[in-house]
């Protein structure tokens, strides 16, 4: 199985993000986009609408996320920022671009693994 460096882009307090990454995914390189322009705007990851913020699945997931990590804006994040997931090959080509439909929508693990193993 090939090994690729993995990075996660987020926003918020650098020390808080470092602690979260070290605790939950020490193998991931965490990058902060503190002005939400460098990455989010460049790749067209917009802000959540009311429907995306209050979708039934988003509400359930938000409760568990807030319990574990705290409220987004309290940690320097933006609770209205929509998530997205990208898998980029070492040569710079996108293997997967997943734009979430609501704030709790993420690709299935199988999709991520398949994208990582595409040749």
C-alpha atoms as a printed R data frame, in Angstrom:
    type eleno elety resid chain resno       x      y      z
1   ATOM     1    CA   UNK     A     1   0.000  0.000  0.000
2   ATOM     2    CA   UNK     A     2   1.587  3.341 -1.024
3   ATOM     3    CA   UNK     A     3   2.145  5.921  1.671
4   ATOM     4    CA   UNK     A     4   1.368  9.563  0.930
5   ATOM     5    CA   UNK     A     5   1.863 12.587  3.133
6   ATOM     6    CA   UNK     A     6  -1.540 13.729  4.338
7   ATOM     7    CA   UNK     A     7  -2.474 17.292  5.234
8   ATOM     8    CA   UNK     A     8  -5.591 18.778  6.770
9   ATOM     9    CA   UNK     A     9  -6.498 22.425  6.252
10  ATOM    10    CA   UNK     A    10  -8.577 24.154  8.866
11  ATOM    11    CA   UNK     A    11  -8.981 27.467 10.624
12  ATOM    12    CA   UNK     A    12  -8.654 28.670 14.167
13  ATOM    13    CA   UNK     A    13  -6.072 29.001 16.891
14  ATOM    14    CA   UNK     A    14  -2.716 27.440 15.864
15  ATOM    15    CA   UNK     A    15  -2.022 25.924 19.288
16  ATOM    16    CA   UNK     A    16  -5.533 24.520 19.536
17  ATOM    17    CA   UNK     A    17  -5.316 23.019 16.051
18  ATOM    18    CA   UNK     A    18  -1.916 21.511 16.806
19  ATOM    19    CA   UNK     A    19  -3.268 19.904 19.981
20  ATOM    20    CA   UNK     A    20  -6.294 18.481 18.140
21  ATOM    21    CA   UNK     A    21  -4.135 17.061 15.341
22  ATOM    22    CA   UNK     A    22  -1.634 15.540 17.760
23  ATOM    23    CA   UNK     A    23  -4.400 13.954 19.819
24  ATOM    24    CA   UNK     A    24  -6.598 12.608 17.012
25  ATOM    25    CA   UNK     A    25  -4.369 12.197 13.936
26  ATOM    26    CA   UNK     A    26  -0.650 12.617 14.628
27  ATOM    27    CA   UNK     A    27   0.214 11.340 11.133
28  ATOM    28    CA   UNK     A    28  -1.571 14.301  9.492
29  ATOM    29    CA   UNK     A    29   0.158 17.591  8.757
30  ATOM    30    CA   UNK     A    30  -2.200 20.376  9.901
31  ATOM    31    CA   UNK     A    31  -2.302 23.649  7.984
32  ATOM    32    CA   UNK     A    32  -4.313 26.691  9.069
33  ATOM    33    CA   UNK     A    33  -6.016 29.058  6.648
34  ATOM    34    CA   UNK     A    34  -6.604 31.887  9.096
35  ATOM    35    CA   UNK     A    35  -7.998 34.384  6.585
36  ATOM    36    CA   UNK     A    36 -10.198 31.803  4.782
37  ATOM    37    CA   UNK     A    37  -8.890 33.067  1.461
38  ATOM    38    CA   UNK     A    38  -5.775 31.068  0.807
39  ATOM    39    CA   UNK     A    39  -7.537 27.744  0.515
40  ATOM    40    CA   UNK     A    40 -11.279 28.034  1.048
41  ATOM    41    CA   UNK     A    41 -11.948 30.809 -1.455
42  ATOM    42    CA   UNK     A    42  -9.332 29.636 -3.942
43  ATOM    43    CA   UNK     A    43 -11.086 26.274 -4.267
44  ATOM    44    CA   UNK     A    44 -14.627 27.615 -4.120
45  ATOM    45    CA   UNK     A    45 -15.555 26.306 -0.675
46  ATOM    46    CA   UNK     A    46 -18.289 28.729  0.337
47  ATOM    47    CA   UNK     A    47 -20.241 29.593  3.433
48  ATOM    48    CA   UNK     A    48 -23.137 27.517  4.729
49  ATOM    49    CA   UNK     A    49 -26.716 28.495  4.042
50  ATOM    50    CA   UNK     A    50 -29.293 28.119  6.824
51  ATOM    51    CA   UNK     A    51 -30.365 24.802  5.263
52  ATOM    52    CA   UNK     A    52 -26.774 23.529  5.337
53  ATOM    53    CA   UNK     A    53 -26.301 24.655  8.937
54  ATOM    54    CA   UNK     A    54 -29.521 23.152 10.233
55  ATOM    55    CA   UNK     A    55 -29.870 19.967  8.184
56  ATOM    56    CA   UNK     A    56 -30.980 17.090 10.470
57  ATOM    57    CA   UNK     A    57 -27.686 15.220 10.053
58  ATOM    58    CA   UNK     A    58 -25.741 18.434 10.616
59  ATOM    59    CA   UNK     A    59 -27.499 19.057 13.919
60  ATOM    60    CA   UNK     A    60 -26.726 15.558 15.250
61  ATOM    61    CA   UNK     A    61 -23.088 15.713 14.157
62  ATOM    62    CA   UNK     A    62 -22.654 19.262 15.461
63  ATOM    63    CA   UNK     A    63 -23.604 18.245 18.990
64  ATOM    64    CA   UNK     A    64 -20.927 15.542 19.157
65  ATOM    65    CA   UNK     A    65 -18.330 17.768 17.480
66  ATOM    66    CA   UNK     A    66 -19.004 20.654 19.870
67  ATOM    67    CA   UNK     A    67 -18.697 18.272 22.827
68  ATOM    68    CA   UNK     A    68 -15.320 17.043 21.617
69  ATOM    69    CA   UNK     A    69 -13.719 20.118 20.042
70  ATOM    70    CA   UNK     A    70 -15.725 23.128 21.238
71  ATOM    71    CA   UNK     A    71 -17.702 25.692 19.255
72  ATOM    72    CA   UNK     A    72 -16.070 26.839 16.012
73  ATOM    73    CA   UNK     A    73 -16.033 30.572 16.583
74  ATOM    74    CA   UNK     A    74 -14.893 30.133 20.203
75  ATOM    75    CA   UNK     A    75 -11.779 28.387 18.856
76  ATOM    76    CA   UNK     A    76 -11.090 30.969 16.161
77  ATOM    77    CA   UNK     A    77 -13.005 29.111 13.476
78  ATOM    78    CA   UNK     A    78 -16.061 30.050 11.471
79  ATOM    79    CA   UNK     A    79 -19.143 27.910 12.113
80  ATOM    80    CA   UNK     A    80 -20.554 28.997  8.736
81  ATOM    81    CA   UNK     A    81 -17.566 27.757  6.717
82  ATOM    82    CA   UNK     A    82 -18.556 24.760  4.621
83  ATOM    83    CA   UNK     A    83 -16.182 21.789  4.624
84  ATOM    84    CA   UNK     A    84 -14.687 20.119  1.592
85  ATOM    85    CA   UNK     A    85 -12.336 17.182  1.134
86  ATOM    86    CA   UNK     A    86  -9.664 16.897 -1.546
87  ATOM    87    CA   UNK     A    87  -7.219 14.127 -2.375
88  ATOM    88    CA   UNK     A    88  -4.296 15.466 -4.376
89  ATOM    89    CA   UNK     A    89  -1.696 13.187 -5.953
90  ATOM    90    CA   UNK     A    90   2.030 13.814 -5.433
91  ATOM    91    CA   UNK     A    91   2.155 15.218 -8.992
92  ATOM    92    CA   UNK     A    92  -0.461 17.854 -8.053
93  ATOM    93    CA   UNK     A    93  -3.471 16.338 -9.847
94  ATOM    94    CA   UNK     A    94  -6.750 16.117 -7.979
95  ATOM    95    CA   UNK     A    95  -7.846 12.545 -7.401
96  ATOM    96    CA   UNK     A    96 -10.988 13.580 -5.555
97  ATOM    97    CA   UNK     A    97 -12.826 16.810 -4.791
98  ATOM    98    CA   UNK     A    98 -15.759 16.448 -2.432
99  ATOM    99    CA   UNK     A    99 -17.780 19.576 -1.655
100 ATOM   100    CA   UNK     A   100 -19.987 18.933  1.370
101 ATOM   101    CA   UNK     A   101 -23.752 19.465  1.077
102 ATOM   102    CA   UNK     A   102 -24.069 20.550  4.716
103 ATOM   103    CA   UNK     A   103 -21.698 21.220  7.606
104 ATOM   104    CA   UNK     A   104 -21.702 17.562  8.670
105 ATOM   105    CA   UNK     A   105 -21.406 15.953  5.222
106 ATOM   106    CA   UNK     A   106 -18.118 14.183  4.522
107 ATOM   107    CA   UNK     A   107 -17.079 11.553  1.996
108 ATOM   108    CA   UNK     A   108 -17.269  7.916  2.977
109 ATOM   109    CA   UNK     A   109 -14.037  6.357  4.149
110 ATOM   110    CA   UNK     A   110 -14.172  3.960  1.178
111 ATOM   111    CA   UNK     A   111 -14.187  6.943 -1.225
112 ATOM   112    CA   UNK     A   112 -11.104  8.392  0.440
113 ATOM   113    CA   UNK     A   113  -9.249  5.093  0.380
114 ATOM   114    CA   UNK     A   114 -10.138  4.529 -3.286
115 ATOM   115    CA   UNK     A   115  -8.903  8.030 -4.172
116 ATOM   116    CA   UNK     A   116  -5.657  7.476 -2.283
117 ATOM   117    CA   UNK     A   117  -5.014  4.262 -4.176
118 ATOM   118    CA   UNK     A   118  -5.821  5.530 -7.666
119 ATOM   119    CA   UNK     A   119  -2.845  5.275 -9.977
